[in-house]
Amino acid sequence: MTDSEVRRVRSPKRTLLVVGCGSLGSSMISACLNSGIIQKEGCAFIERDSKRRSEAASSFGCRAEEFPGEYVRDFESVALVVKPQEAEAVCRALSPFLQSSQLILSVMAGVSTQSLRLWLNEHRSIVRAMPNLPARFQEGVSALCCPLEVLPAAQAAAEDILHSFGRVIRVDSELLVDAATAVSGTGPAYFFYLVEQLELVAQEFGFSREQATALVRTTMRGSARMLLEDSDSAARMRERVTSKGGTTEAAFRVLEGAGVGERFQEAIRSAFMCARQMSAGKSEP
């Protein structure tokens, strides 16, 4: 397959153990089950928090465990979806129960493959990916990095899982996984922030909260559709909306005068540097 962004044909069925059942872990399980790539008998999760564990077991009908055990060996793939600061302890707890053939799919921000190998007793079949929150609605996008030593069958398993909740973009370095963390992983928060500001000003103008929500979110949904269906660049589409001497030009005169574009790019670079620093720090023995 030459274009890894194109949805690939999935294998008939796969088995998956998800470690961590927060928002993203729950989204992964839901998407895999809804897509049919995994049946509930072939899916399980490990979650230390008793409330989340109970809720997820009830919602998905999957096996739910508090700690790793011999059952870990029963799964083709193991997805690590815990907080980066919990990664070492989780990996060391998993390590005694892993088989060399099992795929480790890490979706943790800023945790390098080098660190994972160290904590997993030199396990070699490890890939890193960075999905984002819209995976919950099967509208996510994931940057996936597969080292050359990972067998094609394991790479295919990773793509199958990630494709179940959105688009997959293959990248050839972990640096770009960290970059995706800053762009698409953090990206939803940037959009939420813009919506937040638009809704606040709409209410300041006199719209009710409900009216402001309808105005702004419907505008965002329609604009997103235009971006997806129009072949023009985002810059060209913005120019088409900006009439000389009009209201949009007045708004952008303020934004450009304040250097908002440059500061926004600076913010994204800051997120990227944070991801890189996390990777560097976690890589130290």
Buried (B, 14 or more C-beta within 10 A) or exposed (E): EEEBEEEEEBEEEBBBBBBBBBEBBBBBBBBBBEBEBBEEEBBBBBBBEEEBBEBBBEEBEBBBBEEBEEEBEBBBBBBBBBEBEBBBEBBBBBBEBBEEEBBBBBBBBBBBBBBBBBBBEEBBBBBBBBBBBBBBEBBBBBBBBBBEEBEEEBBBBBBBBBBBBBBBBBBEEBBBBBBBBBBBBBBEEBEEEEBEEBBEEBBEEEBEEEBBBBBBEEEBEEEEEEEEEEEEEEEEBEEEEBEEEEEBEEEBEEEEEEEEEEEBEEBBEEBBEBBBEBBEEBBEE
